[in-house]
Amino acid sequence: MRLRAVTINVQNDEGDPRRIGLLNQELRRLAPELVALQEVVGREHLDELLEGTGLHSTHQADVMAYAPPFADRYGGNAVATRWPHTVVEVLDQRLAGAGDVPWCTVAVKVPLPDVGELLFISATASWQLDAEAVRERQAVALGDLDARHRTELPTIIAGDFNADPDAASIRYLTGRQSLSGRSVHYHDAWEVAGNGPGHTWSVDNANAAALFDRIVRQPGHRGRLDYVFTGSWHAHPKARCEIRSASVAFDRPTDGVWPSDHYGVVVDVEIATDR
């Protein structure tokens, strides 16, 4: 079965209000089956982003009994799927050193017609440049979350991980290093099927310029921070998820308006059991 997965950090609701329409327009054009969204400021914002897509959606606030600090300003995580899904867990990743992270990891199970049930996870990691130690613990917790709920079909994890591919948290997820005596393995879709550097956070994006000036303060800064990961044979020996293509989206302005301060990632996969 062919599936398209998209991840996009929508930059909460700040800036030019036309951004929401641009994000919605691109989502309708891409017509994905699975979408991970970050920094969504509540249900109304999510409904605007997804209007006309026909997708079923859940915002973390829909299923949480409390609102993390700063969620009213910086939003939370959400998922959208072509078929109705079931929420299996919402993981609060405010670990020590990340008390200002309102984005909770949302895990849902999606029934794929004639194929089986798939675990889909929308994730975000701590954003500070010096918070890799926190991101390491969050990556380990993410792997544990998958282990609690994974199905026969390979898990798909997507989101804004705020770390480049050579960071320890990403190296852990792709099986290149262990953390605290633990190890996992996921395929990085861009590494398998992307072309070029795949930067998703860049000085070329005018929406990101102010933040670069405030916290990076270096010219020409670009990074690949947004990912789609797929579960591997080690955890799913009876099924496969072949990554066919990976590309960047939401990476152009319209009439001078950029959709977000991040670019998104679009990944096409072929998923099946070995039966």
Residue pairs with C-beta under 8 A, 6 or more apart in sequence:
1 112
1 113
1 114
1 115
1 270
1 271
1 272
2 244
2 268
2 269
2 270
3 33
3 34
3 112
3 156
3 268
3 269
3 270
3 271
4 30
4 31
4 32
4 33
4 34
4 266
4 267
4 268
4 269
5 32
5 33
5 34
5 35
5 36
5 120
5 156
5 158
5 189
5 228
5 266
5 267
5 268
5 269
6 27
6 30
6 32
6 34
6 35
6 36
6 158
6 249
6 264
6 265
6 266
6 267
7 35
7 36
7 37
7 38
7 122
7 158
7 159
7 160
7 226
7 227
7 228
7 264
7 265
8 23
8 27
8 35
8 36
8 37
8 38
8 226
8 249
8 250
8 259
8 260
8 262
8 264
8 265
9 37
9 38
9 39
9 124
9 160
9 226
9 260
9 261
9 262
9 264
10 19
10 20
10 23
10 37
10 38
10 39
10 40
10 45
10 49
10 75
10 259
10 260
11 19
11 39
11 207
11 260
11 261
11 262
12 39
12 40
12 41
12 73
12 74
12 75
13 20
13 41
13 45
13 75
15 207
16 257
18 255
18 257
19 257
19 258
19 259
19 260
20 45
20 48
20 49
22 250
22 254
22 257
22 259
23 49
23 250
23 259
23 260
24 48
24 49
24 50
24 51
24 52
24 53
26 249
26 250
26 259
26 264
27 35
27 49
27 50
27 53
28 52
28 53
30 249
30 266
31 53
32 55
32 82
32 266
33 81
33 82
33 83
34 79
34 80
34 81
34 82
34 110
34 120
34 156
34 158
35 50
35 55
35 79
35 80
35 81
36 77
36 78
36 79
36 120
36 121
36 122
36 123
36 158
36 159
37 46
37 49
37 77
37 78
37 79
37 80
37 122
38 75
38 77
38 78
38 103
38 122
38 124
38 159
38 160
39 74
39 75
39 76
39 103
39 124
40 46
40 49
40 59
40 75
40 76
40 77
40 78
41 72
41 73
41 74
41 75
41 76
42 59
42 61
42 75
42 76
43 59
43 61
43 62
45 75
46 57
46 59
46 78
46 80
47 57
50 57
50 80
53 80
54 82
55 80
55 81
55 82
56 80
56 81
56 82
56 83
56 84
56 85
57 78
57 79
57 80
57 81
58 78
58 79
58 80
58 85
58 87
58 106
58 108
59 76
59 77
59 78
60 76
60 77
60 78
60 90
60 103
60 104
60 106
61 67
61 71
61 76
63 87
63 90
63 106
64 90
64 104
67 102
68 76
68 92
68 94
68 101
68 102
68 104
69 99
69 100
69 102
70 100
70 102
71 102
74 102
74 103
75 102
75 103
76 102
76 103
76 104
77 103
77 104
77 105
77 106
77 122
77 123
77 124
77 159
78 106
78 122
79 85
79 106
79 108
79 120
79 122
81 108
81 110
81 120
83 110
83 111
83 112
83 113
84 111
85 108
85 109
85 110
85 111
85 120
86 108
86 109
87 106
87 107
87 108
88 107
88 108
88 109
88 119
88 149
89 107
89 145
89 148
89 149
90 104
90 105
90 106
90 107
91 104
91 105
91 107
91 141
91 142
91 145
92 104
93 101
93 103
93 104
93 105
93 124
93 125
93 126
93 138
93 141
94 101
94 102
95 134
95 137
95 138
95 141
96 134
97 126
97 131
97 133
97 134
98 126
98 131
98 134
98 138
101 124
101 125
101 126
101 127
103 124
105 121
105 122
105 123
105 124
105 141
105 142
105 145
105 159
106 121
106 122
107 119
107 120
107 121
107 145
107 146
107 149
108 119
108 120
108 121
109 117
109 118
109 119
109 120
109 149
109 151
110 117
110 118
110 119
110 120
111 117
111 118
112 118
112 153
112 271
115 153
115 271
115 272
115 273
116 151
116 152
116 153
116 239
116 273
117 151
117 152
117 153
118 151
118 153
118 154
118 155
118 156
118 271
119 146
119 149
119 150
119 151
119 153
119 155
119 156
120 155
120 156
120 157
120 158
121 142
121 145
121 146
121 155
121 156
121 157
121 158
121 159
122 158
122 159
123 142
123 157
123 158
123 159
123 160
123 161
124 159
124 160
124 161
124 162
125 134
125 135
125 138
125 139
125 159
125 160
125 161
125 162
125 163
125 169
126 134
126 135
126 138
126 162
127 162
128 134
129 215
129 216
131 162
132 163
132 167
132 168
132 169
135 161
135 162
135 163
135 167
135 168
135 169
136 168
136 169
136 172
136 179
138 169
139 161
139 169
139 170
139 172
139 173
139 179
140 172
140 179
140 180
140 182
142 157
142 173
143 172
143 173
143 182
143 184
146 155
146 157
146 184
146 231
146 235
147 235
150 231
150 235
150 236
152 236
152 238
152 239
152 273
153 236
153 239
153 241
153 271
153 273
154 230
154 231
154 232
154 235
154 236
154 239
154 240
154 241
154 271
155 186
155 230
155 231
155 235
155 236
156 228
156 229
156 230
156 231
156 241
156 269
157 173
157 186
157 227
157 228
157 229
157 230
158 227
158 228
158 229
158 265
158 267
159 226
159 227
160 225
160 226
160 262
161 169
161 170
161 225
161 226
161 227
162 225
163 169
163 170
163 225
164 170
164 223
164 224
164 225
165 171
165 174
165 188
165 191
165 224
168 177
168 179
170 188
170 227
171 177
172 178
172 179
172 182
172 183
172 184
173 184
173 186
173 188
173 229
174 185
174 186
174 187
174 188
174 191
174 229
175 183
175 184
175 185
175 186
175 232
177 183
184 235
185 232
185 234
185 235
186 229
186 230
186 231
186 232
187 229
187 230
187 231
187 232
187 241
187 243
188 227
188 228
188 229
189 227
189 228
189 229
189 230
189 243
189 246
189 265
189 267
189 269
190 198
190 224
190 227
190 228
190 246
190 265
192 243
192 246
193 243
193 244
193 245
193 246
193 267
194 246
194 247
195 247
197 222
197 224
198 224
198 246
198 248
198 265
199 222
199 223
199 224
199 248
199 263
200 223
200 224
200 225
200 226
200 248
200 262
200 263
200 264
200 265
201 208
201 222
201 223
201 224
201 225
201 226
201 261
201 262
201 263
202 208
202 221
202 222
202 223
202 263
203 209
203 212
203 219
203 220
203 221
203 222
204 222
205 251
205 258
205 261
205 262
205 263
206 253
206 258
207 258
207 260
207 261
208 261
208 262
211 261
212 218
212 221
225 262
226 262
226 263
226 264
226 265
227 265
228 246
228 265
228 267
230 241
230 243
230 269
231 241
233 240
238 273
238 274
238 275
239 271
239 272
239 273
239 274
240 270
240 271
240 272
240 274
241 269
241 270
241 271
242 269
242 270
242 271
243 267
243 268
243 269
244 268
244 269
244 270
245 266
245 267
245 268
246 265
246 266
246 267
246 268
247 265
247 266
248 263
248 264
248 265
248 266
249 263
249 264
249 265
249 266
250 259
250 260
250 262
250 263
250 264
251 263
251 264
252 258
